[in-house]
Protein backbone atom coordinates (compact mmCIF):
# COMPACT_ATOMS: atom_id res chain seq x y z
CA UNK A 1 0.00 0.00 0.00
CA UNK A 2 1.27 3.46 -0.89
CA UNK A 3 1.83 5.97 1.86
CA UNK A 4 -1.20 8.16 2.39
CA UNK A 5 -0.77 11.75 1.25
CA UNK A 6 -2.58 14.95 2.11
CA UNK A 7 -4.35 16.80 -0.67
CA UNK A 8 -7.09 19.36 -1.20
CA UNK A 9 -10.35 17.73 -2.21
CA UNK A 10 -13.41 20.01 -2.28
CA UNK A 11 -11.97 22.11 0.51
CA UNK A 12 -11.26 19.27 2.95
CA UNK A 13 -8.04 17.75 4.19
CA UNK A 14 -8.14 14.02 3.57
CA UNK A 15 -5.77 11.23 2.71
CA UNK A 16 -6.06 9.39 -0.57
CA UNK A 17 -6.90 6.24 1.33
CA UNK A 18 -9.30 8.17 3.56
CA UNK A 19 -7.20 7.41 6.66
CA UNK A 20 -5.71 9.80 9.23
CA UNK A 21 -2.78 11.84 8.04
CA UNK A 22 0.59 10.17 8.68
CA UNK A 23 2.87 12.17 10.97
CA UNK A 24 6.31 12.41 9.51
CA UNK A 25 7.93 15.05 11.68
CA UNK A 26 10.47 14.49 14.44
CA UNK A 27 10.97 16.30 17.79
CA UNK A 28 10.85 18.79 19.40
CA UNK A 29 7.92 17.11 21.10
CA UNK A 30 6.05 20.33 21.87
CA UNK A 31 5.94 21.40 18.22
CA UNK A 32 4.79 17.95 17.20
CA UNK A 33 2.03 17.93 19.82
CA UNK A 34 0.74 21.32 18.71
CA UNK A 35 0.90 20.22 15.09
CA UNK A 36 -1.16 17.10 15.74
CA UNK A 37 -3.78 19.11 17.59
CA UNK A 38 -3.88 21.59 14.72
CA UNK A 39 -4.25 18.86 12.10
CA UNK A 40 -7.15 17.29 14.03
CA UNK A 41 -8.92 20.65 14.13
CA UNK A 42 -8.17 21.19 10.44
CA UNK A 43 -9.61 17.79 9.59
CA UNK A 44 -12.80 18.75 11.40
CA UNK A 45 -13.15 22.10 9.62
CA UNK A 46 -12.20 24.28 12.60
CA UNK A 47 -9.86 26.35 10.47
CA UNK A 48 -9.31 29.41 12.66
CA UNK A 49 -8.27 27.30 15.65
CA UNK A 50 -6.16 25.05 13.44
CA UNK A 51 -4.29 28.00 11.96
CA UNK A 52 -3.46 29.38 15.40
CA UNK A 53 -2.00 26.02 16.46
CA UNK A 54 -0.03 25.54 13.23
CA UNK A 55 1.55 28.94 13.80
CA UNK A 56 2.19 28.05 17.44
CA UNK A 57 3.97 24.87 16.36
CA UNK A 58 6.09 26.84 13.91
CA UNK A 59 7.14 29.28 16.61
CA UNK A 60 8.62 26.30 18.45
CA UNK A 61 10.06 24.65 15.33
CA UNK A 62 10.15 26.96 12.26
CA UNK A 63 11.25 24.08 10.03
CA UNK A 64 8.44 21.69 10.92
CA UNK A 65 7.59 20.35 7.45
CA UNK A 66 4.06 19.14 8.16
CA UNK A 67 3.03 22.34 9.94
CA UNK A 68 4.36 24.48 7.10
CA UNK A 69 2.72 22.29 4.47
CA UNK A 70 -0.71 22.09 6.09
CA UNK A 71 -0.72 25.75 7.08
CA UNK A 72 -0.08 26.43 3.40
CA UNK A 73 -2.95 24.14 2.44
CA UNK A 74 -5.22 25.96 4.90
CA UNK A 75 -4.28 29.29 3.33
CA UNK A 76 -5.07 27.88 -0.13
CA UNK A 77 -8.44 26.71 1.16
CA UNK A 78 -9.29 30.12 2.59
CA UNK A 79 -8.40 32.18 -0.48
CA UNK A 80 -4.94 33.40 0.56
CA UNK A 81 -3.36 31.84 -2.47
CA UNK A 82 0.01 33.59 -2.60
CA UNK A 83 0.59 33.00 1.11
CA UNK A 84 -0.38 29.36 0.69
CA UNK A 85 1.98 28.91 -2.25
CA UNK A 86 4.83 30.50 -0.31
CA UNK A 87 4.30 28.23 2.71
CA UNK A 88 4.03 25.01 0.71
CA UNK A 89 7.10 25.98 -1.33
CA UNK A 90 9.00 26.67 1.90
CA UNK A 91 8.00 23.26 3.25
CA UNK A 92 9.20 21.52 0.08
CA UNK A 93 12.46 23.46 0.17
CA UNK A 94 13.34 22.10 3.62
CA UNK A 95 12.34 18.50 2.86
CA UNK A 96 13.85 16.93 -0.24
CA UNK A 97 11.63 13.89 0.37
CA UNK A 98 8.40 15.91 0.35
CA UNK A 99 5.51 13.66 -0.74
CA UNK A 100 3.74 13.91 -4.07
CA UNK A 101 0.74 15.60 -2.45
CA UNK A 102 2.89 18.56 -1.35
CA UNK A 103 4.00 19.16 -4.95
CA UNK A 104 0.40 18.75 -6.12
CA UNK A 105 -0.84 21.26 -3.54
CA UNK A 106 1.86 23.70 -4.65
CA UNK A 107 0.73 23.19 -8.26
CA UNK A 108 -2.90 23.83 -7.30
CA UNK A 109 -1.94 27.19 -5.85
CA UNK A 110 0.26 28.10 -8.81
CA UNK A 111 -2.61 27.20 -11.15
CA UNK A 112 -4.93 29.54 -9.25
CA UNK A 113 -2.30 32.28 -9.64
CA UNK A 114 -2.22 31.52 -13.41
CA UNK A 115 1.47 30.62 -13.24
CA UNK A 116 0.85 27.73 -15.56
CA UNK A 117 4.38 26.69 -16.53
CA UNK A 118 5.43 26.40 -12.89
CA UNK A 119 2.17 24.63 -12.02
CA UNK A 120 2.77 22.12 -14.79
CA UNK A 121 6.29 21.45 -13.53
CA UNK A 122 4.96 20.84 -10.01
CA UNK A 123 2.27 18.44 -11.24
CA UNK A 124 4.92 16.60 -13.24
CA UNK A 125 7.05 16.32 -10.10
CA UNK A 126 4.07 14.95 -8.15
CA UNK A 127 3.44 12.36 -10.86
CA UNK A 128 7.12 11.40 -10.99
CA UNK A 129 6.93 10.67 -7.25
CA UNK A 130 3.57 8.89 -7.52
CA UNK A 131 2.89 7.64 -11.07
CA UNK A 132 -0.65 6.49 -10.18
CA UNK A 133 -1.76 9.83 -8.73
CA UNK A 134 -5.02 10.27 -10.66
CA UNK A 135 -5.94 13.64 -9.16
CA UNK A 136 -2.60 15.13 -10.22
CA UNK A 137 -3.18 13.98 -13.80
CA UNK A 138 -6.67 15.51 -13.72
CA UNK A 139 -5.50 18.88 -12.39
CA UNK A 140 -2.54 18.83 -14.78
CA UNK A 141 -5.07 18.53 -17.61
CA UNK A 142 -6.72 21.77 -16.52
CA UNK A 143 -3.38 23.57 -16.66
CA UNK A 144 -2.69 22.19 -20.13
CA UNK A 145 -6.15 23.35 -21.22
CA UNK A 146 -5.40 26.86 -19.97
CA UNK A 147 -2.21 26.71 -22.02
CA UNK A 148 -4.34 25.61 -25.02
CA UNK A 149 -2.45 22.34 -25.35
CA UNK A 150 -5.71 20.50 -25.82
CA UNK A 151 -4.48 17.14 -27.09
CA UNK A 152 -2.12 16.76 -24.14
CA UNK A 153 -4.84 17.94 -21.75
CA UNK A 154 -7.23 15.31 -23.07
CA UNK A 155 -4.54 12.62 -22.75
CA UNK A 156 -3.91 13.68 -19.14
CA UNK A 157 -7.64 13.40 -18.33
CA UNK A 158 -7.79 9.99 -19.95
CA UNK A 159 -4.80 8.85 -17.91
CA UNK A 160 -6.51 10.03 -14.72
CA UNK A 161 -9.62 8.05 -15.62
CA UNK A 162 -7.63 4.97 -16.53
CA UNK A 163 -6.19 5.08 -13.02
CA UNK A 164 -9.43 5.99 -11.26
CA UNK A 165 -12.67 5.42 -13.16
CA UNK A 166 -14.74 7.23 -10.53
CA UNK A 167 -12.67 10.45 -10.58
CA UNK A 168 -15.51 12.96 -11.03
CA UNK A 169 -13.16 15.95 -11.38
CA UNK A 170 -11.38 14.25 -14.28
CA UNK A 171 -14.67 13.94 -16.15
CA UNK A 172 -15.39 17.62 -15.43
CA UNK A 173 -11.94 18.68 -16.67
CA UNK A 174 -12.32 16.42 -19.69
CA UNK A 175 -15.61 18.14 -20.49
CA UNK A 176 -13.92 21.54 -20.32
CA UNK A 177 -11.19 20.41 -22.74
CA UNK A 178 -13.74 18.98 -25.19
CA UNK A 179 -15.81 22.16 -24.91
CA UNK A 180 -12.77 24.26 -25.85
CA UNK A 181 -12.06 21.88 -28.75
CA UNK A 182 -15.60 22.37 -30.05
CA UNK A 183 -16.54 18.72 -29.42
CA UNK A 184 -19.70 19.79 -27.66
CA UNK A 185 -21.75 16.59 -27.59
CA UNK A 186 -18.77 14.75 -26.12
CA UNK A 187 -18.34 17.55 -23.59
CA UNK A 188 -21.95 17.19 -22.44
CA UNK A 189 -21.44 13.43 -22.10
CA UNK A 190 -18.35 13.99 -19.92
CA UNK A 191 -20.21 16.43 -17.70
CA UNK A 192 -23.02 13.89 -17.37
CA UNK A 193 -20.50 11.29 -16.22
CA UNK A 194 -19.11 13.76 -13.68
CA UNK A 195 -22.58 14.57 -12.34
CA UNK A 196 -23.51 10.90 -12.07
CA UNK A 197 -20.57 10.57 -9.67
CA UNK A 198 -20.90 13.97 -7.99
CA UNK A 199 -24.35 15.60 -8.44
CA UNK A 200 -23.19 18.56 -6.30
CA UNK A 201 -20.49 19.71 -8.75
CA UNK A 202 -21.43 23.33 -9.39
CA UNK A 203 -18.80 23.75 -12.09
CA UNK A 204 -20.02 20.68 -13.97
CA UNK A 205 -23.62 21.96 -13.99
CA UNK A 206 -22.52 25.41 -15.13
CA UNK A 207 -20.07 24.18 -17.78
CA UNK A 208 -22.63 21.66 -19.05
CA UNK A 209 -24.91 24.65 -19.55
CA UNK A 210 -22.20 26.39 -21.57
CA UNK A 211 -21.85 23.39 -23.90
CA UNK A 212 -25.63 23.10 -24.31
CA UNK A 213 -25.86 26.82 -25.04
CA UNK A 214 -23.27 26.47 -27.77
CA UNK A 215 -25.37 23.61 -29.18
CA UNK A 216 -28.33 26.07 -29.20
CA UNK A 217 -30.18 23.86 -26.74
CA UNK A 218 -31.14 26.93 -24.75
CA UNK A 219 -33.84 25.45 -22.52
CA UNK A 220 -31.57 22.60 -21.42
CA UNK A 221 -28.76 25.09 -20.87
CA UNK A 222 -30.99 27.21 -18.63
CA UNK A 223 -31.95 24.09 -16.66
CA UNK A 224 -28.25 23.30 -16.09
CA UNK A 225 -27.63 26.84 -14.88
CA UNK A 226 -30.64 26.51 -12.56
CA UNK A 227 -29.12 23.41 -10.99
CA UNK A 228 -25.80 25.22 -10.52
CA UNK A 229 -27.60 28.14 -8.86
CA UNK A 230 -29.60 25.84 -6.59
CA UNK A 231 -26.24 24.67 -5.23
CA UNK A 232 -24.53 28.08 -5.28
CA UNK A 233 -27.14 30.89 -5.30
CA UNK A 234 -24.54 33.68 -5.46
CA UNK A 235 -22.63 32.23 -8.45
CA UNK A 236 -22.56 35.37 -10.62
CA UNK A 237 -21.36 33.70 -13.83
CA UNK A 238 -24.18 31.16 -13.70
CA UNK A 239 -26.72 33.97 -13.21
CA UNK A 240 -25.45 35.86 -16.25
CA UNK A 241 -25.17 32.70 -18.36
CA UNK A 242 -28.74 31.72 -17.44
CA UNK A 243 -30.06 35.15 -18.39
CA UNK A 244 -28.37 34.95 -21.79
CA UNK A 245 -29.69 31.42 -22.40
CA UNK A 246 -33.25 32.49 -21.54
CA UNK A 247 -32.96 35.55 -23.78
CA UNK A 248 -31.67 33.41 -26.64
CA UNK A 249 -34.42 30.85 -26.08
CA UNK A 250 -37.11 33.52 -26.33
CA UNK A 251 -35.49 35.02 -29.41
CA UNK A 252 -34.93 31.65 -31.05
CA UNK A 253 -38.50 30.52 -30.37
CA UNK A 254 -39.85 33.80 -31.74
CA UNK A 255 -37.74 33.40 -34.86
CA UNK A 256 -39.09 29.86 -35.38
CA UNK A 257 -42.67 31.17 -35.08
CA UNK A 258 -41.87 33.93 -37.58
CA UNK A 259 -40.30 31.46 -40.00
CA UNK A 260 -43.32 29.17 -39.73
CA UNK A 261 -45.66 32.09 -40.37
CA UNK A 262 -43.72 33.18 -43.47
CA UNK A 263 -43.54 29.57 -44.74
CA UNK A 264 -47.27 28.97 -44.27
CA UNK A 265 -48.13 32.36 -45.75
N, C-alpha and C positions, 0 to 999 in steps of 0.2 A: 504493500500500500504506500502511495506517495505521501510525503509529509503534507499535512494540511497547511493552507496558506490563506492569509487574510486578503479580502478583496471587497470592493464596494459593489453591492448588488441592491439596486432600488433603495439606496440610502441606508442600508443596514450593514453592520459588520458581521460577517459570517465566515465560516471556513468552507472550502469546497466540499468537504465531506459532511458539513453540517455539525461538526463537533467543536468543542471548546478550543479556543486559540492556543497553540502550543507556546510555551514560554521559553524563549531562547536566551534570555539575558542571564548574566552572572551577577554576583554581588557588586556593590554593597547591598546588603539585605534590605535596608530601609527603602531605597529607591525601587527595588523589585517589589516590595510589599505595596507601595503606593501605586506602582504601575498595575499590578494585578487588580487592585481595587478599582482603579480607573477603567481598566478594560471591561470589568464586570458591569460597571455603570454604563459604559459605552454600548455594550451588547444589549442592554435593557433600554436604550434610548434616552438615558438621562445625561444629555450631552454637556450641559453647563457644569454639572458636578464632575463629570469625567474629565473635561478639559482642565479644571482646576487641579485635579489630582495628577494628570499627566505633567502639568507644568511644575507641580510640587516634586514629582519624581525627578524631573530634569534639573531642578535646583540642587538636588543631592548628587545626581550623576548626569552631567550634561551630555555624555556620550552613550546614554542608554538607547540602544537601537530601537527596541520595540516601542518605547515611549515616544521617541521622535517620529517613527513611522506612523503610529496610530494617531498621534496628535495631528500629523499632516493629513491623514485620512479624514479625521473629524473636521478639519478646516475645509477640505474639499467638499464634504457633505453639507457644510453650512454656508457655502457660497464665498468663502475667502480663498479663492483659487490660487492666487500667487503665493500667499502665505503657505498654503498646503503643499504646493509644488516645492517651495524652498525647504520645507521641513522634511519631506520625503527624500528629496535629493541629498540633504545633509545626512539623513539616516543611511542611505545607500553609500555615501562617500566614506562613512566610518566602518562599514561592514562589507568587505569584498565578497562575502558569501550571502549577501542579501537575497531572500527568496524571490521567485518569479513574481509573486503578487505585489511586492514592493515596486518592481520595475513597471508592472502593469498599472498600479495606482499612480505612479509618476506620469506614465503615458496618458492616463485619463485626464489628469490635470493639464498637461501640455496640450492635449486636444482641445480642451475647453478654452485655453488661451490662444487657440488657432496657431500654435507653433507645431505645424504638422510634420515637418521633417524630423524634429527631435522626438515628437510623439511616436512616429513610426519606428525610429531607432530603439526607443524604449520598449515598444511592443515586441520588436524583433529579439531584443535581449531577453524578455520574459519567455518568449517561445523557445529560444535557445536553451534556457534553463529548464523549461517544462514543455516538451514538444507536444503534449496532449492537452494543452491549456486552451480549451474551446473558447472561453470568454475573451481571451487575448486575441485570438484569430478574429472573432466577431467585431471587437472594438477596432482592431487594426483595419478591418474592411471599411469602417466608417471614415477613418483617416484617409485611406486610399480614395474613397469616393470624393471627399472634400478636395483632394488633389487631382480629381478628374482622371484617375487611373482606374477606369471602370472594370476592365477585364481582370485586373489583379484584385480589385475589391470583391468582385463576384467569386473569384477563386478562393479568397480568404474566407468569405461567408460559407462557401461549400465545404471547405476544410473544417470549419467550426461545426457544421451540421453532421459531417461524417464522424466527428469525434463525439458529438452529443446531439442526438436527434431531437431532444426536447428543449433545445436552447432557443427560447422564444425571442430573445434579443437578436440572435443571428437571422431569424426569419424577418424580423423588422428591418434590420440593416440591409438584408438582401432585397427586400421590397424597395427600399430607398435607392439602392444602386440601379435596380431594374427600372424604376420610375425615371431616374436621370438618363438612362439609356433609351427611353421611349418605349420600353417593352411593358406597356401598361397593364395588359391582362395578366401577365406573369407577376407583375408587382402586386396587383390585387390578390392574386392567389397566395403570394408569400405573406401578405398582411393577414389574410384569413388563417393561415397556418399559425402565425404568431398569436392571433387572438383566440384560437382554439386552445392554445397552451396558457395564455395569460390574458383573459378578457378585460383586465384592468389596465392594459397598456394604452395610455392616453395618446402617445406618439403614433402607435399603430393605427388607432381609430382616425386620428387627424390625417396621417399620411395616406391612408386608404382613401379618405375623402378627396385628397388631392389627385390621386390616380383616377378615381371615378369622375372627377370634374373634367380632367383632361380627356376622358373618354366620352364626354358630353352626357354622362349619366347623372344629371344634376340632382334629381330627387334622391338617388342612392347616396350621392356625395353629401347632401345636406343631412341625411340620416346618420352617416358616419361622423360628421361634425357634431351632431346632437349627442351621440354617445360619448365623444371626447369631452364635451361640455358637461355632461351629467357627472363625469368623473372629476373634472377640473373646471368648475364654473367660471373662474377668472382667466382662463386661457385665451388671451387676446387674439392670437393668430387664428384659433379655431372660430372665434366669433366673427372675425372679418371674412374668413374663408366661407363660413356658412352663409353670411349675408350675400356674398358674391354668387354663390351657388344658387340661392333662392332667386336672386335677381335674374340670373341667366335662365333658370327654369321657367320663370314667368315670361321672359322675352322669347325663349325658344318655343314654348307652348303657344304663345300669341302668333309667332311666325308660322307655325304649323297650321293654325286655324286660318290665317290669312292665305296661305298657300292652298289650302283645301277649298276656300271660298273662290279664289281665282280659278282653280282647276275646274270646279263644278260650274262656275259661271261661263 
